[in-house]
Amino acid sequence: MRVFEAVPEIQTLGVGINLLPHSVSELWRLDLREPLDATAIRTGALRYHATDGKTIWSEPRGIDAGYPCPQYSIHRGELQQILLNTVLRELGSDAVVTGRRFTHLSQTDKSVSAHFREEGSGGALEAVDGDCLIGADGIMSTVRSGFYPDEGNPVYAGQILWRGVTEAEPFADGRTMVMIGNNALKAVVYPIAARPNGRQLINWIAERAIDKALPQNKGDWNKPGDKADFLEYFTNWHFDWLDMPKLFAGSEGCWEFPMVDRDPVARWSFDRVTLIGDAAHAMRPNGSNGASQAILDAVALADALHDETRIEAALKRYETARLAATAALTLSNRQTGPEVVLQMVHERCPDGFDDIYDHFTEAELTEIADSYKQLAGFTTQQVAAAMRQPDE
Ligand SMILES: Cc1cc2nc3c(=O)[nH]c(=O)nc-3n(C[C@H](O)[C@H](O)[C@H](O)COP(=O)(O)OP(=O)(O)OC[C@H]3O[C@@H](n4cnc5c(N)ncnc54)[C@H](O)[C@@H]3O)c2cc1C
């Protein structure tokens, strides 16, 4: 197996990302517990807050919630490096080829050919033949556009996200993820690494509704942002447990990304070719699920290729296992997934609240949290049942 990557050099890009227990159990099976623990934070709680900082809902996460393995909050670049090291160790040093931008494919009933251009010069390169081609080329997937040429741009939700990382003193217990606000103005904050000086790298997202056409940046994760575009909206967000303006001010810069996804499609597998991860099902980041779903795809695909003798049958089997589940999640995330509770509080308590249980029953809040876990496949029961031993 070989991975062809467009960028000439793999760098530790991105900011924070979450790995939920159902994907962590698979990474542990690959012996990645030690490197993950060496860099990530084992997230112990998730809290939702109103814009005045009052707590709406708090729930334990990972081991603290009774899962057999943790939820990790980690720097995306560090996660990518751990996965890259594993691929190079297991598959050989020539398993990842950089600087090759996939352009198109052709296939027969015996093989598939991938065509590339050299990144930078744009020169055509020799085609590569194989038994199977897996399109893992993200939200702007060229493999996908070959099968869906009329699909066009990602679907814009009307919100812009600014993402950054600040080194700061830990907040709460140093293992808590918080979501604050509502659909018009929101912040998401969680620590992703400990520093030897006792401080932490704290990942933050500032989100603002900007309801106009899809911005020029259709899905480039590396576009630098301008803090002036959001800071003024958060000036009052000084909570006794976290000072948001100070946190925003502490980062060197930030990145701007539109809230986008893709409509679910009816097929990912076309004979010897299939799609995986964001190429298959780019979803809005509500619910912190994108990376975990890509890992679950990879496991299902590997299992299908192991069990079936015909490539075409394996790719169909993988699609059957994963397409409907991820389509349901994509649609749920359009309703903001479990974060819907923030908007419900905003609408039901426009003047704030003294006690959240004057406005919601505990059963209602529990149901919002639990139904999303069920849909995304990470209730404690689902993870315990799926957790396999290393030799399985
Ligand atoms: C640079 C970058 C930074 C990100 N930062 C964050 C973040 O901070 N937080 C977060 O939650 N999510 C982030 N994401 C998204 C997150 O990693 C994905 O949503 C998720 O992990 C699914 O991963 P994926 O492998 O399917 O897609 P991606 O992670 O998007 O990876 C797709 C890969 O395909 C390569 N590629 C694209 N087109 C071609 C082509 N034609 N030929 C060859 N290679 C190609 C890209 O260079 C990229 O390496 C980022 C993605 C990228 C690319």
PDBQT file of the ligand as one rigid body, heavy atoms in Angstrom, charges set to zero:
ROOT
HETATM    1  C1  LIG A 401      -3.965  21.368   6.810  1.00  0.00    +0.000 C 
HETATM    2  C2  LIG A 401      -5.188  20.882   7.576  1.00  0.00    +0.000 A 
HETATM    3  C3  LIG A 401      -5.417  21.374   8.850  1.00  0.00    +0.000 A 
HETATM    4  C4  LIG A 401      -6.539  20.943   9.577  1.00  0.00    +0.000 A 
HETATM    5  N1  LIG A 401      -6.715  21.443  10.813  1.00  0.00    +0.000 NA
HETATM    6  C5  LIG A 401      -7.737  20.993  11.562  1.00  0.00    +0.000 A 
HETATM    7  C6  LIG A 401      -7.889  21.453  12.888  1.00  0.00    +0.000 A 
HETATM    8  O1  LIG A 401      -7.113  22.268  13.372  1.00  0.00    +0.000 OA
HETATM    9  N2  LIG A 401      -8.919  20.973  13.637  1.00  0.00    +0.000 N 
HETATM   10  C7  LIG A 401      -9.811  20.070  13.110  1.00  0.00    +0.000 A 
HETATM   11  O2  LIG A 401     -10.739  19.670  13.825  1.00  0.00    +0.000 OA
HETATM   12  N3  LIG A 401      -9.698  19.614  11.852  1.00  0.00    +0.000 NA
HETATM   13  C8  LIG A 401      -8.675  20.050  11.069  1.00  0.00    +0.000 A 
HETATM   14  N4  LIG A 401      -8.531  19.579   9.800  1.00  0.00    +0.000 N 
HETATM   15  C9  LIG A 401      -9.532  18.631   9.281  1.00  0.00    +0.000 C 
HETATM   16  C10 LIG A 401      -9.429  17.265   9.884  1.00  0.00    +0.000 C 
HETATM   17  O3  LIG A 401      -8.094  16.855   9.942  1.00  0.00    +0.000 OA
HETATM   18  C11 LIG A 401     -10.280  16.371   9.007  1.00  0.00    +0.000 C 
HETATM   19  O4  LIG A 401     -11.585  16.838   8.999  1.00  0.00    +0.000 OA
HETATM   20  C12 LIG A 401     -10.396  14.956   9.500  1.00  0.00    +0.000 C 
HETATM   21  O5  LIG A 401      -9.333  14.542  10.251  1.00  0.00    +0.000 OA
HETATM   22  C13 LIG A 401     -10.624  14.008   8.311  1.00  0.00    +0.000 C 
HETATM   23  O6  LIG A 401      -9.373  13.715   7.748  1.00  0.00    +0.000 OA
HETATM   24  P1  LIG A 401      -9.143  13.322   6.228  1.00  0.00    +0.000 P 
HETATM   25  O7  LIG A 401      -7.848  12.570   6.209  1.00  0.00    +0.000 OA
HETATM   26  O8  LIG A 401     -10.332  12.686   5.625  1.00  0.00    +0.000 OA
HETATM   27  O9  LIG A 401      -8.947  14.701   5.464  1.00  0.00    +0.000 OA
HETATM   28  P2  LIG A 401      -7.821  15.796   5.624  1.00  0.00    +0.000 P 
HETATM   29  O10 LIG A 401      -7.287  15.833   6.996  1.00  0.00    +0.000 OA
HETATM   30  O11 LIG A 401      -8.396  17.033   5.045  1.00  0.00    +0.000 OA
HETATM   31  O12 LIG A 401      -6.620  15.276   4.677  1.00  0.00    +0.000 OA
HETATM   32  C14 LIG A 401      -6.692  15.260   3.264  1.00  0.00    +0.000 C 
HETATM   33  C15 LIG A 401      -5.276  15.131   2.710  1.00  0.00    +0.000 C 
HETATM   34  O13 LIG A 401      -5.335  14.955   1.306  1.00  0.00    +0.000 OA
HETATM   35  C16 LIG A 401      -4.382  15.786   0.685  1.00  0.00    +0.000 C 
HETATM   36  N5  LIG A 401      -4.864  16.085  -0.675  1.00  0.00    +0.000 N 
HETATM   37  C17 LIG A 401      -5.887  16.894  -1.027  1.00  0.00    +0.000 A 
HETATM   38  N6  LIG A 401      -6.066  16.875  -2.367  1.00  0.00    +0.000 NA
HETATM   39  C18 LIG A 401      -5.142  16.018  -2.863  1.00  0.00    +0.000 A 
HETATM   40  C19 LIG A 401      -4.827  15.570  -4.176  1.00  0.00    +0.000 A 
HETATM   41  N7  LIG A 401      -5.526  15.983  -5.249  1.00  0.00    +0.000 N 
HETATM   42  N8  LIG A 401      -3.811  14.691  -4.335  1.00  0.00    +0.000 NA
HETATM   43  C20 LIG A 401      -3.105  14.227  -3.257  1.00  0.00    +0.000 A 
HETATM   44  N9  LIG A 401      -3.360  14.632  -1.985  1.00  0.00    +0.000 NA
HETATM   45  C21 LIG A 401      -4.363  15.510  -1.795  1.00  0.00    +0.000 A 
HETATM   46  C22 LIG A 401      -4.290  17.005   1.584  1.00  0.00    +0.000 C 
HETATM   47  O14 LIG A 401      -3.091  17.704   1.408  1.00  0.00    +0.000 OA
HETATM   48  C23 LIG A 401      -4.423  16.381   2.976  1.00  0.00    +0.000 C 
HETATM   49  O15 LIG A 401      -3.190  15.983   3.491  1.00  0.00    +0.000 OA
HETATM   50  C24 LIG A 401      -7.451  19.998   9.012  1.00  0.00    +0.000 A 
HETATM   51  C25 LIG A 401      -7.218  19.512   7.713  1.00  0.00    +0.000 A 
HETATM   52  C26 LIG A 401      -6.093  19.929   6.994  1.00  0.00    +0.000 A 
HETATM   53  C27 LIG A 401      -5.837  19.391   5.595  1.00  0.00    +0.000 C 
ENDROOT
TORSDOF 0
